[in-house]
């Protein structure tokens, strides 16, 4: 009976033993500086710094960003598409587990966002925190680069259209001058 009581006591102590949780924090600076598109479409930038940071904080915990983090950590195959992942409950559980370990907070009134990860494995807490920070920075860089490329294509297309319209207008003016026997001042000076 002493052995039974000892085993029972050990089980109770083991079961009541708290699970150790480890915390790791990474910080990223969110640049709300001007973008090239602001020059051409300034009316689209009527939001406050708070709105920008709130958007970044929501994006940091978004499902699509967590998928990228899990792929980078090797928890999910990099070859899987988002649609394939959404169909697999085990993969969704992994993503939600990582997502649930993350807390995002703004550092006062600054442009700094802290990423805190609490996990039962200290190395994993650190890996998730660092990977989320680097993955998100790469994601925002690629997004800005994509917007700049789109803006450049738009400007080049507009330049081509305006060039075509200018050539047409010059040709119409030339035809009108010939028809009306008009001579421009520059033409008259070049004849002298």
N, C-alpha and C positions, 0 to 999 in steps of 0.2 A: 504494500500500500504506500510506503514511503517512496518507492521508485515511481509509482503511478502519479503520486502527488508532485514529485520532482519534474516529471515529464510534462505534466499539465501546467505547472508553474512556468516552465521554460517556454511552452507554446504560447501562453498568455502574454509573457514578456516579449516574445519575438513578434507576435501579431500586433501588439500595441506599440511596438517600437516605431517611431516616426521615420518616414522615408526622407533621407537627406536630399535637399534640393540645392542646386548650385545656380548662381546668377552670373551672367556676363553682360556687359554693356558696351555697345559701339555707338559712336555718334557720327552723324553726317551733316554737312552744311548744305542747306538748300539755297541755291542762288535764285533769287527772284529778280535778278538783273534783267535789263532789257534784252529783247530778242530781235533779230533782224526784221521779223514781220511787224514789229511795233512801229517801224518807220512808215510802213505802207498801210497798216490797218490799226492806227492808234485807238480807235473807238472800241476795239475788242479788249482793251486792258483796263476796264473799269472795276477791278476787284482789288480787295485789300490784301496785304501781306498775310493776314490771318487766313483768308480763303485759300491762298497758295499753300501755306503750310498745312492746313487742314486736309487739303487734297492729297498732298504728299503723304501725310500720316495714314490716310485711308488706303492709298495705293500700296504703301509698304506692307500692309496686312492683307492685301487682296489675294484672292485665290490664284490668279495668274502669276503674280510675283512669287508666291509660295511654291508654285509648281517649278519655277525657274530655280529657286533655292534648293528644293529637294533634288532636282536633277543635278545641280552643281555638287551637292553633298553626296551623290551616288545613292540616294534613297530610292530614286526612281530612274529608270533608264532614260537617257537623253534622246533615244530614238522614238519614244512614244509621243504621239500628238496629244493635244489638249482633249480632243474628243475621245481618244482611247482611254485616257486617264479618267475622264468623267464617268466612263462606263464600268470602271473597276472599283468596287467598294473598299477593297484593301488599300489601294493607292490613295483613295480619298481620305481614309482613316489616317494614313501616314501624314498627308498634307495637313489635315485638321489638327493632328497632334503637334506638328511643328508650329502651325499657326496659333494654336492655343498657348504655346509657351512664350509667345512674343507680346511685349507691351511696348507701345510707342508713345512718346511724350515729347512735347516741345520744351526746349530749355528756355524758360522765361519768355521774354519778348524777342528773343534772338531768332536767327535763321538756322539754329542748330536743332536737330531732331535726334533724340536718344532712342536707341533700340535696345531694350532690355530683354534678355532671354533667361527664363528660369526653367531648369531641366534637371533630371535626376543624375545626369552624367556631366561632370564639369567640362570635359573636352567637347562634348556635343553642344553644350550651352555656348561655349566660346565659338565653335565652328558655325553654329546657326547665326549667331550675332554678327560675326565678321562676314559670312557669306551673304547674309541679307543686305548688309551695308554695301558691299562691293557689287553685288548683283543689281541692286537698285540704282547705284550710281551709273553703272554701265547701261541699264535700261533707259534712264533719263537722258544720258548722253546720246544714245542711238535715236531716241525720240526727237530730241532737238535737231540732230543731224538730218533726220528724215524731213522735218518741217523746213529746214533751211534748203534742202534739195528741192522740195516741192515749190518753195517760194522762188528759187532760182529758175526752175522750169517755167513757172507762171510769168515771171518777168521777161524771160527770153521769148516766150510765145507772144506776149504783148508787144515787145520790141519788133518782132517780125511783122506783126499785123500793122503796127504804126508805120514801119518802113514801107510796107506795100501800099498803104493808103497815101503816104507822102509821095511815092513815085507816081501813083495814079493822079494825084492832084497836080504834080509838076507837069505831067504829060498833058492833062486837060488845060492847064495854063498856057503851055507852049502852043497847043493847037488853037486856043482862043486868040493868042497874040498873032499867030500867022494869019488867022482868018480875019482879024480886025486890023491887020497891018500895024500893030503896035510894036514899038521898040522900047526896051527898057533902058534905063540910064547906064547900067553896067555894059550893055551891048554897044551903046553909042560910044562910050569911053574906050572900049576895046578896039573900035574901028579907027580911032584917031592915031 
